[in-house]
Amino acid sequence: MRTEKAGLSRGLTARHIRFIALGSAIGTGLFYGSSESIRAAGPAVLLAYLIGGAAVFLVLRSLGEMAVASPSAGSFGEYADRHLGPLAGFLTGWTYAFEMVIVAVADVTAIGVYMGFWFPGVPRWIWVLAAVVLVGALNLVSVKVFGELEFWLSLVKIVAIVAMILVGIAVIALGLGSGHVHVGVDNLWGNGGFFAGGVDGFVISFAVVMFAFGGTEIIGVTAGEAQSPEKTIPGAVNSIPLRIILFYVLTLAVIMSITPWRQIDDSGSPFVQIFAGVGLKSAAAVLNVVVLTAALSAINSDIFAAGRTMYGLAERGHGPAAMRRTTRGGVPWVTTLVMIGALLVGVVLNAVVPGEIFLIISSIATFATVFVWVMILLTHMKARGAMSPREAAGLAFPAPFWPYAQIATLVFMAAVLVLLGLHESTRVALEVGAVWLALLTVVHVLVTRRRTGTGIGAGPRPAPAGDDAPTTPDERAGIAG
């Protein structure tokens, strides 16, 4: 093992980064969680995914601007620390790690549900435990192994989704299958109308819709281990609009055209349900393999992102020094083990409350996700606001529509947090979130007072000196992590 002074390995290529970004956007939120959003909003969920996707794209462009200028394993947590103060960086970094833990628990929960397609009599927690051990072990090998694994898992998902769309279109156009459900595009408006869930259902759906996009910010984390972040990050971020249209809107439109939306439930993936419903059992079995692959891919990314975030927190003194220890291959093994240990809680939850766990977890993950996105936007606005026109013009990957798009997105994200508290089924997310942030604040106050005796130290840190002094125009402008 290396000591805590060892650095991370820059073993992720452009191919790895692009597919990690793809994998983060195509996971349990789409393959399993979409059933919850469809039941809430009906066909109008397509519009919700478009609106939510546009907002996330603008968040990632803000993050991309900072990540290209100053790639760092600590990413947005480190940027918040520098521009908004140590407390903001502490809250952002640890809330993101918390988000990844919660999202990963949702992902392993989905694996248990998927395996029930073939083995309905086997307890769900057994499959959950197997997935945690397998993916956790692979993440301890090297970052290159992680990148290769994510590349192939994401490739399977992408090919399968494209194939599903094509087969779905054939089912709609040619009337394939022998099921007893009506198939046709008119299912999008013929079962109570496009806004069948009403305004209330449409608004509620955003809780799951935003959960589905959670994890896309991993693009910023990968910059710390990318070989050429100035090239790979822009390409990965700019491909997001196409992914949203293809992998979410078009896919869900096909699903709801093949099966009336009221017949989609949470007993499994809607991707599997639609083909089983029209009598194509073999296609349903193949798709169940695909959604399993998607869940494994998502867990893979979750462990990577949380581990690197905790590593970055430890580097800035916001976490135990032991979390900086890496293997000879540059893998932060202590943080990876911490993540695996946290996932074992998911095994226990699946053994104790298998029926209610997913909606609760997805709502809590939505709070953590949106909080991190809000902090990214606030950090970017503070950083860009401190720059001169000349410095802003020299940015390699500037966020578009500054500052109006950032303000509008910030308002939208705040509205999503408010709606979580308006409905009893998702209110637990705000309660857990408030307790989490309060605990983090208390911990930060106690740690800071013990070190300095001066309180929480909410102001920005002084500029580093000596070897750590800013050396580039962008760093001097204040956007370095």
N, C-alpha and C positions, 0 to 999 in steps of 0.2 A: 504493500500500500504506500501511496505517497503521503506526505505530510499535508497539513492544511494550507501550505503555501503553494502547493501544486495548482496549476491552472487547468481549465477545461480544454479539451481537444477540439480543434477546428476540423472536424471530420465530416461535416454535412455539406454536400455539394448542392448545386442548383437544382438537380433532379430531386434530391432528398427534400429540400426546402419546399419546392412546389407541391410535392405530394403530401408532405406533412400538413401544409396549409389546406390541401384538399381533404385530407383525412379528418382534420379538426372540424370542418364544416359539414361532414357527412358522417353522422354517428347516430347514437341512440335517440337523440331529439327528433331526427327525421324518421328512422326506421321503426321506432316504437312510440315515442312521445307524440308523434303527429296524430295518433288516434285520439288523444285527449283534446288537441286543438281542433280537430275536425268535429268532434262531438259538441264542442262549445260553440263554434262559429258557423258550422256547416260549410258550404262552398266558399263563403266569404273569407275563409282562412287563407285562400290564395292571395287576397289583397293584403292580409295581415303579414304574410311572409315577404311580400314585396316592400311594404313600408318598413318592417323591421330590418330587412336586408339592406335597404338603402341607408338606414341609420347606422348599422354596423359597419358598412363600407366607409362611411365618413369617419367613424371612430378609428378604423384601421389605417386610414390615410393620415390621420393625425399621429398615430403611433408610428407609422412608417416613416414619416418625416424625421422623427427623433431617432428611430432605430438605425436609419441609414447614416445619419450624421454621427451617431455614437453607439455602435453595436455593443450590447452588454448582456451578460447572463441575467443580471438583475432587472433589465429592461424597464418597464414602466414604474416598478417599485423604486428603482434607483433614480429615475427621472423625477418622480414625485418628491423623493427625499431632497434632491438638489433644488428644485424650484418652489416647492410648497412647504418644505421643512421636514425634519426628521420624523415627526409624528405622522404626517401624511404618508411618507415613504413606508413607515412601519405598518400603518393600517392597510395601505394598498398591497404591499408585498405579502403580508400574512393572510389577507382576505383572498388574494388570488390563490395562494396555496390551499386555503380552506375550500375555495371554489372547486379546485381540481380534485380534492378529496371527495367532495360531495358529488360532483359529476361522475367521478370514477365509480362511486358506490351505485349510482343510477345505472351506469354502464354494466357493471357486473350483475346487477339485479336483472337487467334485460337478458343477459346470457342465460340465467336460470329460467326465465320465461320461455325463451326460444327453445331450449333443450326439452321443455315440456311438450313440444310438438312431436318428438319421437319417443320420449320417455315420460309420459304423464304421471307415472307412479313413483318416480324417483324424487326425493326431496330437493327443492331448489338450491339449498345452501351447498350441496355437494358440488354442483357445477360451478357455483360462485367461487368456492375455495380453489378448485382446480384452475380456474382462469387467473386468479390472483397469483398463485404459485408460478404458473407458466410464464405469464407476461413479466412478472417481477424478476424472475431469473434472467430472462433475455435482456432486460434493461441494465443488468449489472455487468454485462460483457464489455461493450464499448459503444460509443456514440455512433460509430459507423454501422455496427450491427443494428442498433435502433433505427438508423436512417434507412437501411436496406429493408428491414422488416416492415417499417411503415410504408415504404415505397410499394412493396408487393401487396400488402393488405389493402392499401388505398387503390391500387390498380384494379384489384378484384372488385372492389365496391363500384368504381367508376364504370368498368366494363359491364357489370351486372345491371347498374341503373340504366345505362344506355340501352342494353338489351331488353330490360323490362319495359322501357318506354316504347320501343319498337314492337315488342310482342303485344303490349297493351293496345297500341294503335291498331294492330292487326285484329285483335279480339273485337275492338269497337267497330272497325270498318267491315270485317268479314263475318262477324257474329260467331266466332269460334267458341268452343266450350259447350258443356252440357248441363250447366247449372240452372237454377230456377230463379235467377235474379234478372232484372231488366238491365241491359247493357246499352249505353248510348251517351253521347255528350249532353243530352237533355237532362241527365241526372244532376247536372250542375245547377239547374234552375227549376227542375220539375218536382222537387220534394220539399215544398215549403218556400221556394224562392232562393235566390242567391244569398240573401241575408236571412236565412232561415233561423239562425240563432238570435236574431235581433241585435240591436246595438250592444246590449249587455253581454251577450255571448261573444260578439266580435271583440269587445274590449277584454274580456276574460281570457280569450285565446292568446293574447300577447304574453301571458305568463309562461306558457309553454313554447310559444314561438321564439321568444328571446332566449329561453333555455336551449333551444335547438342550435342557435348561433354561438352559444357559449363555447369557448375554447379556441375560436378563430384568432384571438389575441396571442396565441402561441407563436405566431409569426415574429413578434417582437422578441420573444425569448430565444428563438432559434438563431437570431442574429449574433448572439454571443459565441456560437459554434459554427457559423457559416463561413465558408472559405472566401466568398466575395459578397458580403452583405449588400454592398452598393448596387449590385446587379440582381441578386436573387430576391431581395425583399420587395422592390417595386413590382417585379413580375408576379410574385405570389399575391400581393395585395390587389393589383389591378385585375386579376383573374376572378375576383370574388363576384362581381355582378353577373358574369356568365354562369358561375356555379349556382347562384341563387335562382336564376331563371330556369336552368336545366335541371338541377338536382332537387329543387323544392317545388317551384310553381308548376313546371310541366309534369313532374312525377306525380304530385298530388292531384293534379287535374286528371291524369290518366286513371289513378286509383278511384277517384270519385265518379268517373264516367263508367267504369266497369262495375262498381258496386255502389248502390245508393248509399249516401253518406250515413244515414240513420242505422245502417246494418253493420257499421264498423265499430268494434268494441276494443277493450283493452286486454283481451284474452291472449293476444299475440301481436306480431307485427302486422299492420294493415297490408304490407307488401305481400305477405304470405296469405292473408285472409282473402284477398281479391281473387287470386288464382284458384284457391281451394273452393271459393264460392261459385265459380263458373265451371267447376269440374275438372280443372287442369291440375290434378294432384301432383304429377311429376314436377311441373313448374313451381308449385308451392314448396316442394321439398328442396329444390335447387335454391330458391330464394331464401329459404330458412338457413341454408349454408352461408349465403351471402350476408344476411343480417347478423349471423354469428361472427363472421369475419369483420364486419363493420364495428361490432361491439368490442372485439379484441383490439382492433386498430385504435379505437377511442381510448381504451384503457392504457394502451401503449403510450399514446400521446399525453394522457393525463399524468402518468407516472413521470415521464420525461419533464413536462412543464413544471410540475410541483417541485420536483427534485432540484431543477436548475434555479427556480425562484428562491427556494430556501437556501441554496448555495449562495446566491447573490445577497440575500439578507444577512447571512453570516459574514460575508465579506465586508459589509458596511457596519458590522457590529450590532445588527438587529436580531441576531440569532446566535446560538451556541457555536463556539469556534470549531467544535468537532464536525459541524456540518460542512466545513470547507475541505474535509479530507476526500481525496480522490484516489482511484485505482491507477495503475500504470497506464491504463488506456484513457485516462482523463474523465472517468465517470465518477460523479460525486456519490460514492457508495453509501455514506451515512444517510443522506437525505432520501436516497432511493429506498433504503430499508425502512425509514420512517414512514414513507408513503405506503409501502407494502403492509406495514403494521396497521396503519390507519384503515386500509382496505379490509383488513380482517374484521373490523367492526361491521362492515357491510355483510360479511358472512353471518355474523350473529343476528343482525337485523332481519336478514332473509330467513333465518331459522325461527325467529320469534314473531315478526309481523310481516309475512310475505305479501299479504293482500293490500295493505295501505301504503307501503313504503315508497312507491314510485312517485305519486303525486306530491307527497310531502317533500321528498328529496329534490324533485325538479323545481319546486317553488323556492326552496332555500337556495338552491344553486342559481336560480334566476336573480334573487336578491344580490348574492355575492358577485355574480357576473356583471350585473348592471352597475353596482357600486364601483367595481374596477373600471368599467367603461367611463363612468362619470369622472373618476380620478384621472384617467388618461386625457380626457377632454380638458379638464381644469389645468392639468400640468402643461398641456400643449398651448393653451391660451396664455398661461403665465409666461412660458418660454418665448413664444412668438411675440407677445406684447412687449417684451424687454429688448427686442431686436431693433436695430435701425433698418430703414428701408433698403440700404445697400446690403446688409447682412441677410435680410429676408430674400432679396433677389438672388443671392448666391446659394440658396438651399438646393441640394441635389434632387430632392424628392418632396417638393412643397405640397402641403394639403390644399385641396381646391376650395374655392368660394370663401376664403378667409375674409372676415370672421363670422359671416352670417350663417353658414352651414354648421359651424361648430356650436353657435348659440342655439340654433333650432334643434340640433341633435341633443344638446344638453337638456333642453326643455322636455323633449320627447322621453329621454331616459328617466327624468324626474317623474314624469307622468306614469311611467311603467311601475316605478316604486310605489307610487300612491295607489294605483289600482290593485297592487298586491294586498294592501290593507283594507280594501273595500269589500272583499269577498271572504267569507268564512273559510272556504277551502284552501285559500292561499295566505291567510292572515298569519299563520304560524311562521311564514318566511320572514316577515318584518319583526316578529317577536324574537326569533332566533338571531336574526341579523343585528337587532339592537343590543341584545345581550352580548353577542360576539364582539361588536365594536367597543362596547363599554369595557369588557374584560381586557381587550387589547390596549385600550387607552390607559387603564390602571396599571397593566404590566409595564407599558412604556414609561409612565410617570415614575414608578418604583425603580426601574432599571436606571433611568436617567438621573434621578436624585442620588442613587447610590454611587454613580460614576462621577457626577459633577457637583451635586448639591445645589443645582440651580433651577430645578423644575423641569417642565416638559420640553423645553428647548424648541418651541414651535417655529422659531424664525429660521430662514434659510441659513445653511452652513456657510462659513467663510470660504473663499476660493482656496483650493489646495495650493501648496507651495512646493518648491523643489522638483523632484522627479515627477510628481503627480500634477504639476501645473499644466493648464490648458496649452496646447501647442497649435491647434488649428483654429481658423476663423470661426468655425461653427461652435467649437468648444468654448472659445472666448465669448461667443454670443450667448452662451448659457444653455445650450441644448445638449451638452454632453452629459452622459450618465455617470 
